[in-house]
Amino acid sequence: MADLLVPLYDLPLRLRCPGFCVRKPMSYEGRDIGQWIDLHFSPSWSSEVLPSLYRTPPSMLIAIEESSKKLAGFCAWDCTALGFLGPVGVAAEYRGVGAGRALVLEALNCMREQGYGYCIVGSAGPVEFFAAVSGASVIPRSTPGIYPGRFE
């Protein structure tokens, strides 16, 4: 998977996603968020987001489904490398309703407000999603990127 480049100076407006609250997590929610990421995605993702959870302020956003108060998704940045967006994930039952789009746009706007001019989405899976949401484009020769093979 290739890396993507996102120009932060020309982002679409922030979006609200009806029925969802997008906010930064509180530190006491960290363990529950990590367990949720383990369950819905991967233990390596929950390890990767730990730095974002315990910064002050966190470099992570979560989406909460308002009626059930359930965690629906997350978007982190500055985890493995500064200026990188991700991991990003939305639970299967909440995909396609705009929660992921709202999370990503809000995170990108937070990065812009921190002074970043560009953002890199490392080893992006859904290239079309990021291109549609943010104008991201593939960075040539970016595979395998910054992620080395896992040790054994």
C-alpha positions, 0 to 999 in steps of 0.5 A: 500500500502506498502513502498519500499526501494531503495538502492541508491548506485547501481542506473542505469545511468541517462536517457534522455527522448527524447522530454522532459526536466527534471529540477528543478522548479523555485519558481515562478512556484510553484502555477502553479505546485500545480494547475496542481497537483490538476487537474491531481492528488489530492489536498492532493498531491499538499499540500504534495509537497509544502515543496519541491517547496520552498526549495533552491534548490527545492527537486522536478523535473518537466518534460516539453514536449519540443514541447508544453512546457506543464508540463508532470510530477513531482517527489518530495522528502523529503516532508512529511519525510526526505529520502522519495521519492514522490509524483510522477506523470505523466499526462496520455497522457505522460505515457509510453514514459519514462518521469516517469522513467527519473524523478524518476532516476534523483530524486534518483540520486539527493538524492544520491548526497545529501548523502542518501544511501537509499530512501523510496518510501512511500505507493507506488502504482505502485510497479512494476514500481519502482522495474524495474526503481530502484531495489526497494523492498517491506519493510515488515510490512510497511503498513500503514507506516508513513501516519496516517489517515486523520482528519475530 
